[in-house]
Amino acid sequence: MRFQAVLNRDGGTLRTTDLDAFAERMRTTLEAAGHKVEIDIVGGADVAAGLDKAVSRRSVDVVLAGGGDGTISTAATRLMGKKKALAILPAGTMNLFARGLGIPQTLDGAVEAFATGKVKAVDIATANGEPFVHQFSIGMHARMVQLREKMDFGSRLGKMRASARAAWMTLRNPPALNATLMVGEAEIAARTTGIGVTNNLFGEGHLPYADDPAGGVLGIYVNVASQPGELVRHAFNMARGRWRDNQHVEIHQADRVVLSVRAGRRKPRAVMDGELVALEAETEFRIHPGALNVLVSAKPD
């Protein structure tokens, strides 16, 4: 196969990686397996243009994207509905979509898996037509990200510490939203501290990612916890992947969902694949089965 790698030097763990040395190892590993590879190392401002160039090249079979969540989401958006496959280099903080695909969590391990990998069609979701691969969320998650973005951190560990601090601040002063969900023919009205719409249902007993990335459904998670003790228990259960046993989370699934939020003067924000976005008064979510080709390990799960 012909690989075109786009590595964001400003994204995720690549910021602290010797990219010249890593690129040479990547080239050696892929070429030893009979592949051809070209590697572009770009700054964050040039990632979208680099990915556009890679996707537009007819000779390319696989676009290998390396960076944080934003880089991976940008790449998936451009490859949705195309024959080219996306290879995800796990350089983000949690790499949740990559985990769901069974991709090794080290840079060199992922490249070795790609060298002998296979192409698999998985689902992708959209929010008002904008694709996302992991989750769209409002409420507590969005506030936590907003608070974290105001903090200084220069490494993956620093980001995790900032996330923990922001999470604690959010638990002490949680948002409360009036929201309505249309799930199929059912209308669900809720006073909630958070709602997440996910690309397939999360698995149990681990970090929040989908065990089946081709399950063909949206997961809808409505947090009904409101008291401090309830919120702490909710956060603890979420960290352990205890979704089904979490009495403070209502779980639904559908192939189409419409979310409406009644907001005051201050427009609430949302988080889509780790990035803050504006929240519209109404958001339509859809699942698109098999709309994204990804390169995964050929080894059985």
Phi, psi and omega in degrees: 000158177257118181259140166238112182264136174237111183251123179273105183295342181260004188250133173058215183288349179293341178296332182246020181253143172287094189289330178295315179293319180295318179299323179292319177295320178299313180299315181298315182296313184289320180290328177295335178268006176094008181266166172245144184215139169238142187233125174247125175254117188232163173279166183304323182291342184253006182297312183300317180294321178296320178291321177301317179297316181295316182293327183284344182283120183295330185283348184276131176262325185227128172261116180262116183252130179234126180163198179278191182302322181298320179296316182294318179296320178298318179295316181298321178302319183282340183258355179302127178078007181252161180285330180300147180259153175258128171252123186260115174276119188283080183249009179274189181284311183246335177055047188292319178294319178297321178298318179297334178272357180076023180280132178306147190267009171251153182299310182291323178297320178296316180297319177298322177293322179294328183300327180241022188280178179228155179269134181227138177272126179233173184275159171220147181250162176227149174238111187049041176087351180268122184289147169215150186257342185238288189206146170243126185220152177230165177090233187300317181298316180296318179295320179300315180295320178300316179294319181296324182295341178274355182262157178266129173207141184240009182210172178298317179296319178297322178294321179295320178294318178296323178296318179296317179295317180295323179296317179296319178297322179291320178298327181284336181218071186286149174284162175224123185239144171263114186228153175232133177243131170257107181249101188065235178267356184268137175254127182240116177258135185214142165262109195227153173265356178179144175225135174237134173245123191241153175281090187078157184290141175291147174281174183255146171082016179205183178306158185287090171214161184280130174288328180241099182285001178235036183281344175077019180222156167272141170263135179239117184241117182248117180274116180256005176292143180222327181279152182308314180296321179296319181294320178295315178297321177299313180297320179295315178295322180296318180297330180269358181073029180267070184282310185293331181267002184273106184291349182260011178233125172265130184244131177228167175215148181192171174262351177211135180219142174240125181251127175239136181234128177268111185247158177271217182293320181273118180288126177290155177256168176231165175240125178237114184051044174085355183249137177290134178224162175289142178261120178283161178299329178221133181232126177259128179250140176222149173259140180239094185298132174062023186273357181229124174272131179232153176263124182230172179296141177281348179288146179295149181296000000 
